Amino acid sequence: MGLALAVVRLANPWHNDAWGFWGMWRDGVLYDARWLELHAYVYSPALAHLLWPATLLPFPVFSAAWNMAQLLSLVAIAGPVWAVALIWLLPWPTIPGYDNAVLATLENGNPMLLLALAVVAGRRWPAAWAFVLLTKITPGIGLLWFAVRGEWRALALAVGATAAVAAVSLEIAPGLWVDWIELMATAAGTDTIPKEPILPVPLLVRLPVAALLVVWGARTDRYWSVPIAAMLALPAIQLGGFAVAVGAIPFLRLPLTPRWMRGA
């Protein structure tokens, strides 16, 4: 399945985010495009540094590996049966004439399923939250889970892992961090509503709702609320962003789902 989707990408590689990740270093300017612009790299320099070796691969190899990582993330979260259902059978959420959210994020290469896996794994291994904070940033609202429950060691591990990775990247290229912060400042004033076909609600409204959901979930021991809140807190949800919500599946104790996070 991963190879098949990679072939679909190769037919029109410039239409997917995998092409943007693969080519982010090729013109010598990492942050030369605006947020929401096609192929704009808007993630932290730390992620760019971590991915740099993979960008030396031919695009077909990079695309297949990137897609396989997303698919494996989905299987790790939901199990093979639910993974197939989420891709091919369940219509949630769907734009008429287009894909459902999970298939859309697989096809366009936006790492929403990797983000979902980080949120799921972050309950047992808090350092996984570094991926969230160094990519989409605002879904890091899920860290309120640890604060509300007084799990300060877990919170310190999440923040510390993020700081450690960022510090290494900052030492390598401090100028890129200045560029990224400037890009984020510009992005904060961008109107995302025209890009939201399903949930046209601005982040400033969604973020407090997400925070309240995490606080409620932390007080009632419902970790499934955290992936849902992370989805609501995305800078731009569009269609593929709803795939982050699959992170709730392991904590709903549905049949045929993996047990690796149950009881954590």
BAMAR-237764 format. One line per field, with one value per residue (C-alpha): residue number from 1; residue in one letter; x, y, z. Coordinates in pm, 1 decimal, padded with zeros to 6 digits. Layout:
// residues N
i <- [NUM, ...]
aa <- [A, ...]
u <- [X, ...]
v <- [Y, ...]
w <- [Z, ...]
***
This chain:
// residues 264
i <- [1, 2, 3, 4, 5, 6, 7, 8, 9, 10, 11, 12, 13, 14, 15, 16, 17, 18, 19, 20, 21, 22, 23, 24, 25, 26, 27, 28, 29, 30, 31, 32, 33, 34, 35, 36, 37, 38, 39, 40, 41, 42, 43, 44, 45, 46, 47, 48, 49, 50, 51, 52, 53, 54, 55, 56, 57, 58, 59, 60, 61, 62, 63, 64, 65, 66, 67, 68, 69, 70, 71, 72, 73, 74, 75, 76, 77, 78, 79, 80, 81, 82, 83, 84, 85, 86, 87, 88, 89, 90, 91, 92, 93, 94, 95, 96, 97, 98, 99, 100, 101, 102, 103, 104, 105, 106, 107, 108, 109, 110, 111, 112, 113, 114, 115, 116, 117, 118, 119, 120, 121, 122, 123, 124, 125, 126, 127, 128, 129, 130, 131, 132, 133, 134, 135, 136, 137, 138, 139, 140, 141, 142, 143, 144, 145, 146, 147, 148, 149, 150, 151, 152, 153, 154, 155, 156, 157, 158, 159, 160, 161, 162, 163, 164, 165, 166, 167, 168, 169, 170, 171, 172, 173, 174, 175, 176, 177, 178, 179, 180, 181, 182, 183, 184, 185, 186, 187, 188, 189, 190, 191, 192, 193, 194, 195, 196, 197, 198, 199, 200, 201, 202, 203, 204, 205, 206, 207, 208, 209, 210, 211, 212, 213, 214, 215, 216, 217, 218, 219, 220, 221, 222, 223, 224, 225, 226, 227, 228, 229, 230, 231, 232, 233, 234, 235, 236, 237, 238, 239, 240, 241, 242, 243, 244, 245, 246, 247, 248, 249, 250, 251, 252, 253, 254, 255, 256, 257, 258, 259, 260, 261, 262, 263, 264]
aa <- [M, G, L, A, L, A, V, V, R, L, A, N, P, W, H, N, D, A, W, G, F, W, G, M, W, R, D, G, V, L, Y, D, A, R, W, L, E, L, H, A, Y, V, Y, S, P, A, L, A, H, L, L, W, P, A, T, L, L, P, F, P, V, F, S, A, A, W, N, M, A, Q, L, L, S, L, V, A, I, A, G, P, V, W, A, V, A, L, I, W, L, L, P, W, P, T, I, P, G, Y, D, N, A, V, L, A, T, L, E, N, G, N, P, M, L, L, L, A, L, A, V, V, A, G, R, R, W, P, A, A, W, A, F, V, L, L, T, K, I, T, P, G, I, G, L, L, W, F, A, V, R, G, E, W, R, A, L, A, L, A, V, G, A, T, A, A, V, A, A, V, S, L, E, I, A, P, G, L, W, V, D, W, I, E, L, M, A, T, A, A, G, T, D, T, I, P, K, E, P, I, L, P, V, P, L, L, V, R, L, P, V, A, A, L, L, V, V, W, G, A, R, T, D, R, Y, W, S, V, P, I, A, A, M, L, A, L, P, A, I, Q, L, G, G, F, A, V, A, V, G, A, I, P, F, L, R, L, P, L, T, P, R, W, M, R, G, A]
u <- [00000.0, 00283.3, 00454.8, 00126.4, 00068.3, 00427.5, 00368.2, 00061.8, 00280.6, 00542.0, 00284.4, 00255.0, 00533.0, 00500.4, 00148.9, 00246.1, 00430.3, 00680.3, 00827.1, 00860.9, 01042.0, 01271.2, 01364.1, 01380.6, 01762.3, 01805.7, 01791.7, 02011.8, 01739.5, 01533.7, 01265.3, 01212.7, 00837.1, 00545.7, 00330.3, 00051.9, 00239.2, 00286.7, 00599.1, 00679.4, 00896.2, 00762.6, 00887.6, 01178.0, 01541.9, 01584.1, 01355.6, 01529.6, 01865.5, 01733.0, 01585.2, 01882.2, 02046.4, 01719.3, 01690.9, 02008.7, 01814.1, 01641.3, 01289.0, 01117.6, 01306.3, 01242.0, 00872.6, 00827.1, 01007.2, 00810.5, 00483.2, 00576.1, 00660.9, 00312.5, 00146.9, 00343.4, 00245.2, -00119.9, -00085.5, 00101.8, -00177.3, -00489.0, -00382.4, -00404.0, -00779.3, -00869.5, -00596.9, -00761.3, -01102.4, -00980.4, -00821.9, -01078.0, -01406.3, -01486.1, -01589.5, -01480.2, -01429.4, -01458.1, -01502.6, -01738.3, -01532.2, -01211.7, -01044.0, -01114.7, -00879.2, -00644.9, -00601.3, -00560.4, -00269.5, -00108.7, -00140.6, -00026.6, 00265.9, 00178.2, 00311.7, -00016.0, 00005.2, 00360.0, 00225.0, -00056.8, 00195.0, 00404.0, 00097.4, 00005.0, 00359.1, 00401.4, 00185.9, 00434.4, 00747.1, 00712.0, 01020.4, 00807.1, 00639.2, 00955.9, 00834.6, 00509.4, 00676.3, 00936.8, 00684.0, 00328.2, 00396.2, 00041.9, -00075.0, 00176.7, -00122.6, -00152.9, 00129.9, -00132.1, -00215.3, 00102.6, 00067.3, -00292.0, -00207.0, 00104.9, 00327.3, 00616.4, 00887.5, 00704.8, 00656.9, 01025.1, 01123.3, 00904.5, 01036.0, 01392.5, 01403.7, 01271.7, 01527.0, 01812.7, 01730.5, 01674.9, 02004.3, 02205.2, 02031.5, 02076.6, 02448.1, 02468.5, 02273.7, 02154.4, 02053.9, 01795.6, 01625.2, 01597.2, 01443.7, 01201.1, 01087.4, 01026.6, 00827.2, 00617.3, 00551.3, 00427.5, 00220.7, 00045.1, -00130.2, -00230.5, -00599.4, -00641.2, -01019.8, -01022.4, -00811.7, -01054.2, -01322.8, -01464.4, -01399.8, -01367.8, -01288.1, -00976.9, -00700.1, -00762.4, -01104.0, -00999.1, -00697.5, -00889.4, -01137.9, -00848.6, -00697.7, -01026.5, -01060.9, -00714.1, -00781.7, -01110.3, -00945.4, -00658.8, -00896.1, -01112.7, -00828.0, -00936.1, -00620.9, -00822.6, -00905.9, -00541.8, -00518.4, -00854.5, -00729.2, -00405.1, -00611.5, -00818.4, -00499.3, -00338.3, -00244.2, -00446.4, -00660.8, -00790.1, -00872.6, -00565.8, -00538.4, -00838.0, -00613.3, -00444.3, -00766.0, -00686.0, -00454.6, -00764.0, -00827.8, -00593.0, -00747.9, -01108.2, -01039.7, -01204.4, -01174.0, -00882.9, -00671.6, -00311.3, -00253.7, 00084.7, -00051.9, -00329.6, -00276.4, 00020.4]
v <- [00000.0, 00236.3, 00176.8, 00222.9, 00562.0, 00657.5, 00581.2, 00805.6, 01083.1, 01031.8, 01105.3, 01462.0, 01502.8, 01880.2, 01844.1, 01685.1, 01792.9, 01508.6, 01691.2, 02001.9, 01813.6, 01641.1, 01964.5, 02197.2, 02231.6, 02237.5, 02609.8, 02700.0, 02901.4, 02700.7, 02958.9, 03121.5, 03061.8, 03188.7, 02971.8, 02789.5, 02846.2, 02530.0, 02341.1, 02593.6, 02442.9, 02593.8, 02351.1, 02408.7, 02397.7, 02101.2, 01883.6, 02005.7, 01901.5, 01559.8, 01498.9, 01628.0, 01284.5, 01147.6, 01435.6, 01310.3, 01007.8, 01008.6, 01141.7, 00806.6, 00643.8, 00935.5, 00941.3, 00568.2, 00581.9, 00888.9, 00726.7, 00398.7, 00583.7, 00737.0, 00402.3, 00228.2, 00507.9, 00447.2, 00071.6, 00126.6, 00351.7, 00175.8, -00175.1, -00320.1, -00377.0, -00024.6, 00114.2, -00040.6, 00078.9, 00432.7, 00448.3, 00272.9, 00217.8, 00496.6, 00827.8, 01053.0, 01340.2, 01365.7, 01639.2, 01522.1, 01425.6, 01404.9, 01162.0, 01103.6, 01263.4, 00967.4, 00889.4, 01259.1, 01298.1, 00983.7, 01115.2, 01470.6, 01385.2, 01613.4, 01431.7, 01428.1, 01055.9, 01097.2, 01375.3, 01149.0, 00876.6, 01125.0, 01230.8, 00867.6, 00764.9, 01081.9, 00946.0, 00669.1, 00831.9, 01210.1, 01286.4, 01203.4, 01540.5, 01697.9, 01603.5, 01791.7, 02103.4, 02116.2, 02077.0, 02202.0, 02366.5, 02455.1, 02092.3, 02096.0, 02220.4, 01851.2, 01892.9, 02040.7, 01675.1, 01639.6, 01979.3, 01923.5, 01578.3, 01702.1, 01473.2, 01716.2, 01465.5, 01372.1, 01739.8, 01808.0, 01517.1, 01650.8, 02005.4, 01891.6, 01662.6, 01943.9, 02188.4, 01942.5, 01880.4, 02250.5, 02341.2, 02118.5, 02262.7, 02616.8, 02556.8, 02435.2, 02718.4, 02999.4, 03214.4, 02959.3, 02986.1, 03361.8, 03305.0, 03047.2, 03268.6, 03551.1, 03313.8, 03202.3, 03563.7, 03632.1, 03313.0, 03412.6, 03690.2, 03477.4, 03418.4, 03040.5, 03037.5, 03023.3, 02705.1, 02534.4, 02350.1, 02154.7, 02349.1, 02719.7, 02829.4, 03038.9, 02901.8, 03170.6, 03013.2, 02649.8, 02671.6, 02756.1, 02479.0, 02237.6, 02345.9, 02293.1, 01949.5, 01846.8, 01976.5, 01784.9, 01470.9, 01495.8, 01530.7, 01238.1, 01012.3, 01021.0, 01045.8, 01008.4, 01375.8, 01473.6, 01363.3, 01528.8, 01848.8, 01828.3, 01811.0, 02113.1, 02303.5, 02256.6, 02587.8, 02480.4, 02164.5, 02163.9, 01797.5, 01589.6, 01742.7, 01541.6, 01235.0, 01340.1, 01233.2, 00866.0, 00897.2, 00864.0, 00507.7, 00317.7, 00488.1, 00411.9, 00038.5, -00054.6, -00417.1, -00512.9, -00217.1, -00238.9, -00284.9, -00114.0, 00198.0, 00046.4, 00080.3, 00315.7]
w <- [00000.0, 00086.2, -00245.9, -00431.8, -00271.2, -00342.5, -00710.7, -00703.5, -00566.6, -00832.8, -01101.6, -00971.8, -00713.5, -00690.3, -00552.4, -00223.4, 00088.5, 00060.9, -00238.6, -00023.4, 00253.5, 00005.5, -00168.4, 00132.0, 00123.1, -00252.6, -00323.8, -00028.2, 00148.8, 00396.1, 00471.9, 00133.9, 00111.1, 00313.6, 00537.5, 00346.6, 00021.9, -00184.6, -00071.3, 00199.9, 00471.7, 00794.1, 01057.2, 01292.7, 01180.0, 01415.0, 01200.6, 00886.9, 01029.6, 01130.4, 00785.2, 00589.0, 00532.4, 00393.3, 00146.1, -00023.0, -00144.8, -00485.5, -00451.6, -00531.5, -00243.6, -00008.5, -00099.6, -00044.8, 00291.0, 00402.3, 00308.2, 00474.5, 00795.8, 00795.1, 00725.5, 00998.5, 01236.1, 01155.0, 01211.1, 01537.4, 01660.2, 01537.7, 01434.5, 01082.0, 01079.1, 01184.4, 00958.9, 00652.8, 00770.1, 00825.6, 00481.1, 00264.5, 00450.0, 00693.9, 00537.3, 00826.8, 00765.6, 00390.4, 00135.5, -00142.6, -00442.7, -00239.1, 00000.3, 00364.9, 00614.8, 00664.2, 00296.0, 00223.5, 00464.3, 00323.1, -00029.9, 00032.9, 00259.8, 00551.4, 00860.8, 01053.6, 01132.8, 01263.2, 01482.4, 01603.7, 01688.8, 01888.3, 02089.1, 02157.4, 02250.7, 02453.7, 02731.5, 02812.1, 02670.0, 02724.1, 02512.7, 02206.1, 02253.5, 02113.3, 01765.6, 01826.4, 01964.0, 01686.9, 01405.2, 01450.3, 01791.3, 01902.2, 01947.3, 02232.8, 02433.4, 02515.4, 02768.2, 02998.3, 03069.7, 03274.9, 03442.7, 03554.4, 03690.6, 03865.7, 03660.4, 03670.4, 03583.6, 03262.4, 03177.7, 03241.0, 03015.0, 02733.0, 02760.4, 02824.3, 02521.1, 02304.2, 02442.3, 02392.6, 02026.1, 01964.6, 02133.9, 01901.1, 01596.2, 01728.7, 01767.5, 01406.0, 01245.6, 01475.8, 01178.9, 01069.1, 01406.2, 01363.0, 01019.2, 01157.9, 01444.2, 01196.8, 00976.3, 01274.1, 01370.1, 01017.7, 01011.6, 01334.0, 01145.8, 00847.6, 00781.0, 00757.7, 00727.7, 00343.9, 00374.0, 00615.8, 00416.5, 00712.5, 01034.4, 00949.8, 01303.4, 01376.8, 01597.7, 01858.8, 01916.6, 01881.3, 02112.9, 02435.1, 02353.5, 02308.7, 02641.2, 02824.8, 02666.0, 02786.4, 03138.3, 03152.1, 03018.1, 03267.0, 03560.2, 03448.2, 03323.0, 02958.8, 02750.3, 02430.3, 02481.8, 02418.2, 02050.3, 01985.6, 02146.7, 01947.5, 01630.4, 01733.1, 01815.1, 01474.5, 01311.9, 01007.3, 01010.9, 00651.7, 00573.7, 00658.2, 01004.1, 01120.2, 01090.1, 01415.6, 01589.7, 01517.3, 01816.5, 02035.3, 01917.5, 02153.8, 02454.3, 02358.5, 02409.8, 02082.1, 01970.3, 01742.3, 01854.4, 01979.8, 02350.4, 02366.4, 02534.4, 02743.0, 03110.5, 03065.0]
***
